[in-house]
Amino acid sequence: MAFETTQLYENIDVIAPDGSEIRLLAQRDGGSFVHCTLPPSGVSLAVRHRRVEEIWYFLSGRGEVWRAQDGAEEVVTVGPGTALTIPAGAHFQFRNTG
């Protein structure tokens, strides 16, 4: 096992398929940990990950996240301290409202 230590930098590593800015923090065979941002008033594209599950934790800002899967659908308001999950196969979209 190799130890890994990283810092959050300003440089964007990749633009996600939904349009959000991704900064890679740590990666393992079973998953990764990233820092994601969406510019003020930004709205992501609606997407679906077929096999990837995600857990989000909001550090700052305000926004809304739409999730839909298997006939269930919701929009939740998010802000600092909010955590949510995106199950594999779920459709989702998010917006920065401030």
MOPAC internal coordinates of N, CA, C and O (Angstrom, degrees):
PM7 1SCF
backbone

  N    0.0000 0     0.00 0     0.00 0    0    0    0
  C    1.4586 1     0.00 0     0.00 0    1    0    0
  C    1.5186 1   109.15 1     0.00 0    2    1    0
  O    1.2310 1   120.24 1   -50.13 1    3    2    1
  N    1.2980 1   117.16 1   129.87 1    3    2    1
  C    1.4579 1   122.01 1   176.80 1    5    3    2
  C    1.5256 1   109.17 1   -97.81 1    6    5    3
  O    1.2310 1   120.76 1   -42.06 1    7    6    5
  N    1.3211 1   116.16 1   137.94 1    7    6    5
  C    1.4562 1   120.38 1   175.32 1    9    7    6
  C    1.5243 1   108.73 1   -79.31 1   10    9    7
  O    1.2310 1   120.87 1   -30.82 1   11   10    9
  N    1.3121 1   115.95 1   149.18 1   11   10    9
  C    1.4602 1   120.71 1  -178.71 1   13   11   10
  C    1.5163 1   108.69 1  -134.72 1   14   13   11
  O    1.2310 1   120.33 1   -48.59 1   15   14   13
  N    1.3258 1   116.98 1   131.41 1   15   14   13
  C    1.4558 1   122.81 1   176.84 1   17   15   14
  C    1.5192 1   107.35 1  -133.34 1   18   17   15
  O    1.2310 1   120.32 1   -49.60 1   19   18   17
  N    1.3234 1   117.00 1   130.40 1   19   18   17
  C    1.4616 1   120.35 1  -178.31 1   21   19   18
  C    1.5153 1   110.77 1  -135.50 1   22   21   19
  O    1.2310 1   121.11 1   -12.97 1   23   22   21
  N    1.3124 1   115.48 1   167.03 1   23   22   21
  C    1.4574 1   124.03 1   174.96 1   25   23   22
  C    1.5271 1   108.44 1  -125.90 1   26   25   23
  O    1.2310 1   120.79 1   -30.19 1   27   26   25
  N    1.3120 1   116.09 1   149.81 1   27   26   25
  C    1.4678 1   120.46 1   174.72 1   29   27   26
  C    1.5228 1   108.32 1   -82.21 1   30   29   27
  O    1.2310 1   120.88 1   -60.13 1   31   30   29
  N    1.3210 1   115.92 1   119.87 1   31   30   29
  C    1.4567 1   121.55 1   179.27 1   33   31   30
  C    1.5243 1   110.25 1  -110.09 1   34   33   31
  O    1.2310 1   120.42 1   -14.36 1   35   34   33
  N    1.3164 1   116.79 1   165.64 1   35   34   33
  C    1.4643 1   121.54 1  -179.79 1   37   35   34
  C    1.5232 1   112.45 1   -73.23 1   38   37   35
  O    1.2310 1   120.07 1   152.33 1   39   38   37
  N    1.3296 1   117.47 1   -27.67 1   39   38   37
  C    1.4694 1   120.62 1  -177.59 1   41   39   38
  C    1.5217 1   110.75 1   -63.16 1   42   41   39
  O    1.2310 1   120.85 1   -43.37 1   43   42   41
  N    1.3147 1   115.98 1   136.63 1   43   42   41
  C    1.4588 1   122.73 1   176.78 1   45   43   42
  C    1.5226 1   107.54 1   -85.63 1   46   45   43
  O    1.2310 1   120.43 1   -51.03 1   47   46   45
  N    1.3406 1   116.78 1   128.97 1   47   46   45
  C    1.4637 1   120.38 1   178.65 1   49   47   46
  C    1.5226 1   111.94 1   -80.87 1   50   49   47
  O    1.2310 1   120.57 1   143.19 1   51   50   49
  N    1.3312 1   116.51 1   -36.81 1   51   50   49
  C    1.4607 1   120.21 1  -176.95 1   53   51   50
  C    1.5304 1   108.99 1  -161.29 1   54   53   51
  O    1.2310 1   121.02 1   -28.89 1   55   54   53
  N    1.3091 1   115.66 1   151.11 1   55   54   53
  C    1.4635 1   121.30 1   169.87 1   57   55   54
  C    1.5264 1   106.01 1   -95.59 1   58   57   55
  O    1.2310 1   120.49 1   -57.43 1   59   58   57
  N    1.3184 1   116.66 1   122.57 1   59   58   57
  C    1.4648 1   121.73 1  -178.39 1   61   59   58
  C    1.5304 1   110.44 1   -68.10 1   62   61   59
  O    1.2310 1   119.86 1   -19.62 1   63   62   61
  N    1.3354 1   117.88 1   160.38 1   63   62   61
  C    1.4659 1   120.65 1   177.66 1   65   63   62
  C    1.5292 1   113.31 1   -56.26 1   66   65   63
  O    1.2310 1   120.06 1   154.87 1   67   66   65
  N    1.3375 1   117.50 1   -25.13 1   67   66   65
  C    1.4660 1   120.24 1   179.19 1   69   67   66
  C    1.5246 1   112.55 1   -85.38 1   70   69   67
  O    1.2310 1   119.71 1   174.77 1   71   70   69
  N    1.3572 1   118.15 1    -5.23 1   71   70   69
  C    1.4552 1   122.45 1   177.44 1   73   71   70
  C    1.5195 1   114.24 1   100.50 1   74   73   71
  O    1.2310 1   119.19 1   175.33 1   75   74   73
  N    1.3179 1   119.15 1    -4.67 1   75   74   73
  C    1.4631 1   121.26 1  -179.95 1   77   75   74
  C    1.5285 1   110.92 1   -78.55 1   78   77   75
  O    1.2310 1   121.24 1   -22.01 1   79   78   77
  N    1.3391 1   115.24 1   157.99 1   79   78   77
  C    1.4645 1   122.17 1  -178.63 1   81   79   78
  C    1.5267 1   108.91 1   -91.28 1   82   81   79
  O    1.2310 1   120.20 1   -52.78 1   83   82   81
  N    1.3261 1   117.23 1   127.22 1   83   82   81
  C    1.4647 1   122.23 1  -175.83 1   85   83   82
  C    1.5220 1   110.06 1  -115.65 1   86   85   83
  O    1.2310 1   121.65 1   -49.30 1   87   86   85
  N    1.3326 1   114.44 1   130.70 1   87   86   85
  C    1.4639 1   122.10 1   172.21 1   89   87   86
  C    1.5283 1   106.93 1  -118.06 1   90   89   87
  O    1.2310 1   120.42 1   -60.83 1   91   90   89
  N    1.3212 1   116.79 1   119.17 1   91   90   89
  C    1.4629 1   121.65 1  -177.59 1   93   91   90
  C    1.5237 1   110.14 1   -74.91 1   94   93   91
  O    1.2310 1   120.77 1   -45.53 1   95   94   93
  N    1.3358 1   116.14 1   134.47 1   95   94   93
  C    1.4616 1   121.02 1   178.32 1   97   95   94
  C    1.5197 1   112.26 1  -111.89 1   98   97   95
  O    1.2310 1   119.77 1   128.72 1   99   98   97
  N    1.3146 1   118.04 1   -51.28 1   99   98   97
  C    1.4636 1   121.40 1  -179.94 1  101   99   98
  C    1.5241 1   108.97 1  -150.26 1  102  101   99
  O    1.2310 1   120.98 1   -32.71 1  103  102  101
  N    1.3368 1   115.73 1   147.29 1  103  102  101
  C    1.4560 1   120.12 1   179.80 1  105  103  102
  C    1.5187 1   110.37 1  -138.47 1  106  105  103
  O    1.2310 1   120.82 1   -40.32 1  107  106  105
  N    1.3227 1   116.05 1   139.68 1  107  106  105
  C    1.4563 1   124.80 1   174.60 1  109  107  106
  C    1.5167 1   107.18 1  -133.82 1  110  109  107
  O    1.2310 1   120.29 1    -9.87 1  111  110  109
  N    1.3291 1   117.06 1   170.13 1  111  110  109
  C    1.4615 1   120.50 1   178.95 1  113  111  110
  C    1.5273 1   111.89 1   -58.18 1  114  113  111
  O    1.2310 1   120.26 1   143.90 1  115  114  113
  N    1.3341 1   117.10 1   -36.10 1  115  114  113
  C    1.4563 1   121.11 1  -176.08 1  117  115  114
  C    1.5168 1   115.27 1   -88.86 1  118  117  115
  O    1.2310 1   119.67 1   175.50 1  119  118  117
  N    1.3218 1   118.24 1    -4.50 1  119  118  117
  C    1.4552 1   118.87 1  -179.41 1  121  119  118
  C    1.5168 1   112.47 1   169.02 1  122  121  119
  O    1.2310 1   121.58 1     2.94 1  123  122  121
  N    1.3256 1   114.58 1  -177.06 1  123  122  121
  C    1.4618 1   120.28 1  -179.29 1  125  123  122
  C    1.5258 1   109.12 1  -143.47 1  126  125  123
  O    1.2310 1   121.36 1   -15.24 1  127  126  125
  N    1.3107 1   115.01 1   164.76 1  127  126  125
  C    1.4585 1   122.46 1   178.01 1  129  127  126
  C    1.5178 1   106.32 1  -126.62 1  130  129  127
  O    1.2310 1   120.57 1   -55.82 1  131  130  129
  N    1.3334 1   116.52 1   124.18 1  131  130  129
  C    1.4615 1   120.75 1  -176.01 1  133  131  130
  C    1.5230 1   110.55 1  -131.95 1  134  133  131
  O    1.2310 1   121.59 1   -18.25 1  135  134  133
  N    1.3178 1   114.57 1   161.75 1  135  134  133
  C    1.4587 1   123.06 1   172.59 1  137  135  134
  C    1.5216 1   105.81 1  -109.51 1  138  137  135
  O    1.2310 1   120.55 1   -55.84 1  139  138  137
  N    1.3141 1   116.55 1   124.16 1  139  138  137
  C    1.4654 1   122.09 1  -174.94 1  141  139  138
  C    1.5189 1   109.51 1  -117.65 1  142  141  139
  O    1.2310 1   119.98 1   -42.75 1  143  142  141
  N    1.3246 1   117.64 1   137.25 1  143  142  141
  C    1.4617 1   121.57 1   174.87 1  145  143  142
  C    1.5232 1   109.79 1  -132.34 1  146  145  143
  O    1.2310 1   121.79 1   -25.65 1  147  146  145
  N    1.3121 1   114.18 1   154.35 1  147  146  145
  C    1.4544 1   122.95 1   174.96 1  149  147  146
  C    1.5198 1   105.91 1  -133.59 1  150  149  147
  O    1.2310 1   119.18 1   -53.76 1  151  150  149
  N    1.3223 1   119.17 1   126.24 1  151  150  149
  C    1.4622 1   121.11 1  -176.27 1  153  151  150
  C    1.5338 1   112.31 1   -56.99 1  154  153  151
  O    1.2310 1   119.83 1   -23.16 1  155  154  153
  N    1.3465 1   117.93 1   156.84 1  155  154  153
  C    1.4680 1   121.19 1   177.02 1  157  155  154
  C    1.5299 1   111.11 1   -50.88 1  158  157  155
  O    1.2310 1   120.85 1   -44.24 1  159  158  157
  N    1.3138 1   115.97 1   135.76 1  159  158  157
  C    1.4661 1   124.77 1  -178.42 1  161  159  158
  C    1.5279 1   112.39 1    66.66 1  162  161  159
  O    1.2310 1   119.70 1  -172.36 1  163  162  161
  N    1.3282 1   118.18 1     7.64 1  163  162  161
  C    1.4569 1   121.82 1  -179.94 1  165  163  162
  C    1.5171 1   111.86 1   -73.58 1  166  165  163
  O    1.2310 1   120.95 1   -30.75 1  167  166  165
  N    1.3157 1   115.80 1   149.25 1  167  166  165
  C    1.4617 1   123.18 1   175.79 1  169  167  166
  C    1.5280 1   107.40 1  -130.31 1  170  169  167
  O    1.2310 1   120.65 1   -53.88 1  171  170  169
  N    1.3222 1   116.35 1   126.12 1  171  170  169
  C    1.4598 1   119.74 1   179.43 1  173  171  170
  C    1.5248 1   110.12 1   -74.70 1  174  173  171
  O    1.2310 1   120.64 1   -14.20 1  175  174  173
  N    1.3038 1   116.38 1   165.80 1  175  174  173
  C    1.4540 1   120.95 1   169.58 1  177  175  174
  C    1.5266 1   108.19 1   -76.55 1  178  177  175
  O    1.2310 1   119.72 1   -30.99 1  179  178  177
  N    1.2969 1   118.13 1   149.01 1  179  178  177
  C    1.4628 1   121.60 1   174.02 1  181  179  178
  C    1.5232 1   107.69 1   -74.71 1  182  181  179
  O    1.2310 1   120.77 1   -52.36 1  183  182  181
  N    1.3351 1   116.13 1   127.64 1  183  182  181
  C    1.4621 1   120.84 1  -177.59 1  185  183  182
  C    1.5256 1   110.15 1  -138.05 1  186  185  183
  O    1.2310 1   121.40 1    -6.51 1  187  186  185
  N    1.3321 1   114.93 1   173.49 1  187  186  185
  C    1.4681 1   122.14 1   175.92 1  189  187  186
  C    1.5161 1   107.49 1  -144.52 1  190  189  187
  O    1.2310 1   120.35 1   -50.32 1  191  190  189
  N    1.3342 1   116.94 1   129.68 1  191  190  189
  C    1.4606 1   121.92 1   172.74 1  193  191  190
  C    1.5203 1   107.52 1   -94.70 1  194  193  191
  O    1.2310 1   119.91 1   -58.62 1  195  194  193
  N    1.2988 1   117.77 1   121.38 1  195  194  193
  C    1.4705 1   121.09 1  -177.94 1  197  195  194
  C    1.5232 1   112.35 1   -67.42 1  198  197  195
  O    1.2310 1   120.11 1   139.11 1  199  198  197
  N    1.3439 1   117.39 1   -40.89 1  199  198  197
  C    1.4702 1   120.44 1  -173.82 1  201  199  198
  C    1.5179 1   114.35 1  -122.06 1  202  201  199
  O    1.2310 1   119.78 1   169.01 1  203  202  201
  N    1.3116 1   118.02 1   -10.99 1  203  202  201
  C    1.4635 1   121.39 1  -174.70 1  205  203  202
  C    1.5266 1   110.49 1   -91.03 1  206  205  203
  O    1.2310 1   120.88 1   -47.25 1  207  206  205
  N    1.3348 1   115.93 1   132.75 1  207  206  205
  C    1.4604 1   121.73 1   171.29 1  209  207  206
  C    1.5169 1   107.52 1  -105.65 1  210  209  207
  O    1.2310 1   120.43 1   -34.40 1  211  210  209
  N    1.3252 1   116.78 1   145.60 1  211  210  209
  C    1.4557 1   119.83 1  -178.59 1  213  211  210
  C    1.5187 1   110.53 1  -131.94 1  214  213  211
  O    1.2310 1   121.39 1   -29.62 1  215  214  213
  N    1.3260 1   114.94 1   150.38 1  215  214  213
  C    1.4599 1   122.88 1   170.41 1  217  215  214
  C    1.5201 1   105.58 1  -123.81 1  218  217  215
  O    1.2310 1   120.63 1   -54.87 1  219  218  217
  N    1.3230 1   116.41 1   125.13 1  219  218  217
  C    1.4602 1   121.74 1  -179.10 1  221  219  218
  C    1.5148 1   109.77 1  -110.51 1  222  221  219
  O    1.2310 1   120.89 1   -36.82 1  223  222  221
  N    1.3358 1   115.91 1   143.18 1  223  222  221
  C    1.4567 1   122.84 1   173.36 1  225  223  222
  C    1.5156 1   106.95 1  -133.65 1  226  225  223
  O    1.2310 1   120.25 1   -52.80 1  227  226  225
  N    1.3237 1   117.13 1   127.20 1  227  226  225
  C    1.4599 1   121.95 1  -174.55 1  229  227  226
  C    1.5227 1   110.40 1   -94.50 1  230  229  227
  O    1.2310 1   121.22 1   -55.64 1  231  230  229
  N    1.3429 1   115.27 1   124.36 1  231  230  229
  C    1.4580 1   122.16 1  -179.32 1  233  231  230
  C    1.5216 1   112.60 1   -90.04 1  234  233  231
  O    1.2310 1   120.47 1   143.50 1  235  234  233
  N    1.3265 1   116.71 1   -36.50 1  235  234  233
  C    1.4672 1   120.68 1  -176.24 1  237  235  234
  C    1.5150 1   109.28 1  -157.35 1  238  237  235
  O    1.2310 1   121.34 1    -8.43 1  239  238  237
  N    1.3242 1   115.04 1   171.57 1  239  238  237
  C    1.4581 1   121.23 1   177.96 1  241  239  238
  C    1.5222 1   112.63 1    81.63 1  242  241  239
  O    1.2310 1   121.44 1     2.47 1  243  242  241
  N    1.3022 1   114.85 1  -177.53 1  243  242  241
  C    1.4671 1   122.97 1   178.44 1  245  243  242
  C    1.5115 1   107.81 1  -136.60 1  246  245  243
  O    1.2310 1   121.07 1   -28.60 1  247  246  245
  N    1.3249 1   115.55 1   151.40 1  247  246  245
  C    1.4472 1   117.91 1   179.07 1  249  247  246
  C    1.5108 1   112.90 1  -173.88 1  250  249  247
  O    1.2310 1   121.72 1     9.20 1  251  250  249
  N    1.3224 1   114.32 1  -170.80 1  251  250  249
  C    1.4652 1   122.59 1   177.84 1  253  251  250
  C    1.5199 1   108.10 1  -135.72 1  254  253  251
  O    1.2310 1   121.07 1   -36.75 1  255  254  253
  N    1.3197 1   115.56 1   143.25 1  255  254  253
  C    1.4656 1   121.26 1   176.50 1  257  255  254
  C    1.5204 1   107.96 1  -125.00 1  258  257  255
  O    1.2310 1   120.61 1   -51.66 1  259  258  257
  N    1.3366 1   116.45 1   128.34 1  259  258  257
  C    1.4630 1   123.29 1   175.01 1  261  259  258
  C    1.5124 1   107.11 1  -102.83 1  262  261  259
  O    1.2310 1   120.81 1   -47.50 1  263  262  261
  N    1.3473 1   116.05 1   132.50 1  263  262  261
  C    1.4679 1   121.91 1   175.71 1  265  263  262
  C    1.5226 1   108.44 1  -134.42 1  266  265  263
  O    1.2310 1   120.98 1   -38.33 1  267  266  265
  N    1.3505 1   115.74 1   141.67 1  267  266  265
  C    1.4650 1   121.20 1   178.22 1  269  267  266
  C    1.5253 1   109.08 1  -145.71 1  270  269  267
  O    1.2310 1   121.63 1   -43.30 1  271  270  269
  N    1.3435 1   114.49 1   136.70 1  271  270  269
  C    1.4563 1   120.05 1   177.49 1  273  271  270
  C    1.5193 1   109.82 1  -165.26 1  274  273  271
  O    1.2310 1   120.32 1   -45.64 1  275  274  273
  N    1.3281 1   116.99 1   134.36 1  275  274  273
  C    1.4610 1   123.20 1   174.48 1  277  275  274
  C    1.5308 1   112.99 1    50.68 1  278  277  275
  O    1.2310 1   120.50 1  -135.94 1  279  278  277
  N    1.3224 1   116.65 1    44.06 1  279  278  277
  C    1.4618 1   121.08 1   177.65 1  281  279  278
  C    1.5213 1   115.37 1    84.04 1  282  281  279
  O    1.2310 1   119.87 1   169.69 1  283  282  281
  N    1.3292 1   117.85 1   -10.31 1  283  282  281
  C    1.4680 1   121.35 1   175.54 1  285  283  282
  C    1.5189 1   108.58 1   -94.69 1  286  285  283
  O    1.2310 1   121.02 1   -39.47 1  287  286  285
  N    1.3339 1   115.66 1   140.53 1  287  286  285
  C    1.4619 1   120.68 1  -178.26 1  289  287  286
  C    1.5121 1   109.09 1  -149.74 1  290  289  287
  O    1.2310 1   120.33 1   -40.08 1  291  290  289
  N    1.3503 1   116.98 1   139.92 1  291  290  289
  C    1.4599 1   120.39 1   177.31 1  293  291  290
  C    1.5171 1   110.92 1  -155.88 1  294  293  291
  O    1.2310 1   121.72 1   -23.98 1  295  294  293
  N    1.3244 1   114.31 1   156.02 1  295  294  293
  C    1.4529 1   122.99 1   171.02 1  297  295  294
  C    1.5173 1   105.54 1  -120.64 1  298  297  295
  O    1.2310 1   120.50 1   -53.24 1  299  298  297
  N    1.3357 1   116.65 1   126.76 1  299  298  297
  C    1.4622 1   120.80 1   179.13 1  301  299  298
  C    1.5212 1   109.29 1  -119.44 1  302  301  299
  O    1.2310 1   120.99 1   -34.30 1  303  302  301
  N    1.3198 1   115.71 1   145.70 1  303  302  301
  C    1.4529 1   122.62 1   173.36 1  305  303  302
  C    1.5176 1   107.83 1   -85.60 1  306  305  303
  O    1.2310 1   120.30 1   -45.12 1  307  306  305
  N    1.3373 1   117.04 1   134.88 1  307  306  305
  C    1.4536 1   121.71 1  -177.62 1  309  307  306
  C    1.5200 1   110.65 1  -127.17 1  310  309  307
  O    1.2310 1   121.30 1   -23.96 1  311  310  309
  N    1.3129 1   115.12 1   156.04 1  311  310  309
  C    1.4525 1   122.57 1   177.44 1  313  311  310
  C    1.5092 1   108.84 1  -165.67 1  314  313  311
  O    1.2310 1   119.80 1     7.26 1  315  314  313
  N    1.3240 1   117.99 1  -172.74 1  315  314  313
  C    1.4562 1   121.23 1  -178.33 1  317  315  314
  C    1.5330 1   111.45 1   -52.95 1  318  317  315
  O    1.2310 1   121.08 1   -50.14 1  319  318  317
  N    1.3252 1   115.54 1   129.86 1  319  318  317
  C    1.4533 1   121.24 1   179.56 1  321  319  318
  C    1.5115 1   114.97 1    93.54 1  322  321  319
  O    1.2310 1   119.37 1   170.76 1  323  322  321
  N    1.3303 1   118.82 1    -9.24 1  323  322  321
  C    1.4650 1   122.13 1   178.65 1  325  323  322
  C    1.5302 1   109.53 1   -78.92 1  326  325  323
  O    1.2310 1   120.60 1   -41.73 1  327  326  325
  N    1.3174 1   116.46 1   138.27 1  327  326  325
  C    1.4621 1   122.53 1   172.60 1  329  327  326
  C    1.5211 1   107.88 1  -126.75 1  330  329  327
  O    1.2310 1   120.38 1   -34.72 1  331  330  329
  N    1.3299 1   116.88 1   145.28 1  331  330  329
  C    1.4610 1   120.83 1   177.49 1  333  331  330
  C    1.5187 1   109.84 1  -151.78 1  334  333  331
  O    1.2310 1   121.39 1   -14.58 1  335  334  333
  N    1.3225 1   114.95 1   165.42 1  335  334  333
  C    1.4603 1   120.21 1   178.88 1  337  335  334
  C    1.5268 1   110.06 1  -117.05 1  338  337  335
  O    1.2310 1   121.72 1   -30.06 1  339  338  337
  N    1.3231 1   114.31 1   149.94 1  339  338  337
  C    1.4557 1   122.91 1   172.60 1  341  339  338
  C    1.5297 1   105.34 1  -120.61 1  342  341  339
  O    1.2310 1   119.26 1   -80.03 1  343  342  341
  N    1.3411 1   119.02 1    99.97 1  343  342  341
  C    1.4653 1   120.77 1  -179.41 1  345  343  342
  C    1.5361 1   111.23 1   -66.88 1  346  345  343
  O    1.2310 1   120.69 1   -25.14 1  347  346  345
  N    1.3194 1   116.29 1   154.86 1  347  346  345
  C    1.4586 1   120.74 1   175.01 1  349  347  346
  C    1.5312 1   108.73 1   -57.21 1  350  349  347
  O    1.2310 1   120.74 1   -44.95 1  351  350  349
  N    1.3199 1   116.19 1   135.05 1  351  350  349
  C    1.4597 1   121.55 1   179.20 1  353  351  350
  C    1.5128 1   115.02 1    89.65 1  354  353  351
  O    1.2310 1   119.78 1   169.72 1  355  354  353
  N    1.3365 1   118.02 1   -10.28 1  355  354  353
  C    1.4718 1   120.65 1  -179.20 1  357  355  354
  C    1.5268 1   110.33 1   -77.82 1  358  357  355
  O    1.2310 1   120.96 1   -35.04 1  359  358  357
  N    1.3161 1   115.77 1   144.96 1  359  358  357
  C    1.4632 1   122.10 1   171.75 1  361  359  358
  C    1.5241 1   106.62 1   -88.40 1  362  361  359
  O    1.2310 1   120.48 1   -36.46 1  363  362  361
  N    1.3465 1   116.69 1   143.54 1  363  362  361
  C    1.4593 1   119.07 1   179.00 1  365  363  362
  C    1.5171 1   111.46 1  -153.91 1  366  365  363
  O    1.2310 1   122.04 1   -22.46 1  367  366  365
  N    1.3226 1   113.69 1   157.54 1  367  366  365
  C    1.4668 1   122.30 1   177.47 1  369  367  366
  C    1.5180 1   106.36 1  -154.54 1  370  369  367
  O    1.2310 1   119.85 1   -30.86 1  371  370  369
  N    1.3181 1   117.88 1   149.14 1  371  370  369
  C    1.4557 1   120.37 1   179.07 1  373  371  370
  C    1.5142 1   111.10 1  -141.28 1  374  373  371
  O    1.2310 1   122.07 1   -22.50 1  375  374  373
  N    1.3335 1   113.64 1   157.50 1  375  374  373
  C    1.4714 1   119.99 1  -179.34 1  377  375  374
  C    1.5170 1   109.47 1  -138.08 1  378  377  375
  O    1.2310 1   121.15 1   -33.90 1  379  378  377
  N    1.3256 1   115.40 1   146.10 1  379  378  377
  C    1.4545 1   122.85 1   175.76 1  381  379  378
  C    1.5295 1   106.88 1   -94.37 1  382  381  379
  O    1.2310 1   120.58 1   -63.57 1  383  382  381
  N    1.3235 1   116.49 1   116.43 1  383  382  381
  C    1.4639 1   120.10 1  -179.17 1  385  383  382
  C    1.5279 1   112.30 1  -105.17 1  386  385  383
  O    1.2310 1   119.82 1  -176.86 1  387  386  385
  N    1.3255 1   117.96 1     3.14 1  387  386  385
  C    1.4676 1   119.66 1   177.55 1  389  387  386
  C    1.4945 1   113.57 1   152.01 1  390  389  387
  O    1.2310 1   120.10 1   180.00 1  391  390  389

